[in-house]
């Protein structure tokens, strides 16, 4: 059974976590996606960073397909629309903590052959272990 993308759920969860900790959520967006509507003069190298905090936006809405809000750029209010698939990362401005999101196009097509098994190791086999990653 095919499941829907986890991307919008992760974005909403990280947004909530950052906001609950009193920090400022930002998203890094691939502005080369033709569906992205952002002020072009703020795009650098095909990317734009957007402050999506409650103080910087009006009417913020994050659903399974789109992030939409109004924000001021250079003193002028603008409607911003970003497809969830164009969000590359969500993080807190103050400390950089957050999540880089997997490229939506990185998953193999449904009819792709399964990946080859890992090479066999000769000699002593290691037992599986857990490692704390910070």
NORVENRA-V48438 format. One record per residue. N is the residue number from 1. PHI is phi in radians with two decimals (* if undefined). PSI is psi in radians with two decimals (* if undefined). Layout:
# NORVENRA-V48438
N,PHI,PSI / N,PHI,PSI
This chain:
# NORVENRA-V48438
1,*,2.24 / 2,-1.42,2.35 / 3,-1.77,2.73 / 4,-1.24,2.88 / 5,-1.12,2.46 / 6,-1.46,-0.22 / 7,-0.89,-0.92 / 8,-1.14,-0.55 / 9,-1.22,-0.69 / 10,-1.16,-0.74 / 11,-1.05,-0.82 / 12,-1.11,-0.71 / 13,-1.15,-0.79 / 14,-1.19,-0.67 / 15,-0.99,-0.85 / 16,-1.10,-0.76 / 17,-1.07,-0.81 / 18,-1.10,-0.81 / 19,-1.12,-0.75 / 20,-1.07,-0.44 / 21,-1.62,0.18 / 22,1.26,0.38 / 23,-1.87,3.08 / 24,-1.87,1.92 / 25,-1.32,2.33 / 26,-2.19,2.62 / 27,-2.10,2.51 / 28,-1.75,2.18 / 29,-2.09,2.41 / 30,-1.37,1.73 / 31,-1.39,-0.01 / 32,-1.39,-0.24 / 33,-1.15,2.15 / 34,-1.12,-0.28 / 35,-1.46,-0.23 / 36,-1.25,2.24 / 37,-2.05,1.75 / 38,-2.44,2.84 / 39,-1.19,2.06 / 40,-1.04,-0.54 / 41,-1.22,-0.21 / 42,-1.74,0.03 / 43,-1.46,2.29 / 44,-2.23,2.21 / 45,0.93,0.65 / 46,1.35,0.17 / 47,-2.30,2.71 / 48,-2.47,2.48 / 49,-1.79,2.24 / 50,-2.10,2.29 / 51,-1.39,2.05 / 52,-1.95,0.45 / 53,-1.23,2.80 / 54,-1.07,-0.51 / 55,-1.32,-0.46 / 56,-1.70,-0.23 / 57,-2.16,2.84 / 58,-2.23,2.28 / 59,1.20,0.59 / 60,-1.03,2.25 / 61,-2.38,2.12 / 62,-2.09,1.91 / 63,-2.00,-2.90 / 64,-1.28,-0.23 / 65,-2.08,-0.54 / 66,-2.39,2.65 / 67,-2.00,2.13 / 68,-2.32,2.46 / 69,-2.95,2.96 / 70,-1.91,2.50 / 71,-2.64,2.82 / 72,-1.71,2.30 / 73,-2.23,2.06 / 74,1.04,0.54 / 75,1.49,-0.09 / 76,-1.92,2.32 / 77,-1.28,2.42 / 78,-2.44,2.52 / 79,-1.44,2.21 / 80,-1.97,2.30 / 81,-2.31,2.28 / 82,-2.34,2.13 / 83,-1.18,2.45 / 84,-0.94,-0.61 / 85,-1.15,-0.30 / 86,-1.56,-0.09 / 87,-1.39,2.09 / 88,-1.60,-0.50 / 89,-2.83,2.73 / 90,-2.35,2.29 / 91,-2.72,2.88 / 92,-1.51,2.27 / 93,-1.02,-0.69 / 94,-1.21,-0.60 / 95,-2.32,-0.01 / 96,1.33,0.01 / 97,-1.32,2.44 / 98,2.91,-2.40 / 99,-2.61,2.32 / 100,-1.54,2.27 / 101,-1.64,2.47 / 102,-1.06,2.49 / 103,-1.08,2.22 / 104,-1.07,-0.48 / 105,-1.51,0.00 / 106,-1.37,-0.33 / 107,-1.31,2.51 / 108,-1.22,2.66 / 109,-1.12,2.71 / 110,-1.01,-0.51 / 111,-1.68,0.21 / 112,-1.23,2.56 / 113,-1.18,2.65 / 114,-1.13,2.65 / 115,-1.11,2.64 / 116,-1.21,2.62 / 117,-1.18,2.70 / 118,-1.14,2.66 / 119,-1.12,2.59 / 120,-1.35,2.46 / 121,-1.65,2.33 / 122,-1.54,2.53 / 123,1.64,-2.58 / 124,-1.22,2.30 / 125,-1.62,2.50 / 126,-1.55,2.56 / 127,-1.42,2.58 / 128,-1.14,2.63 / 129,-2.60,2.82 / 130,-1.80,2.57 / 131,-2.32,2.36 / 132,-1.38,2.22 / 133,-1.99,2.20 / 134,-1.97,*
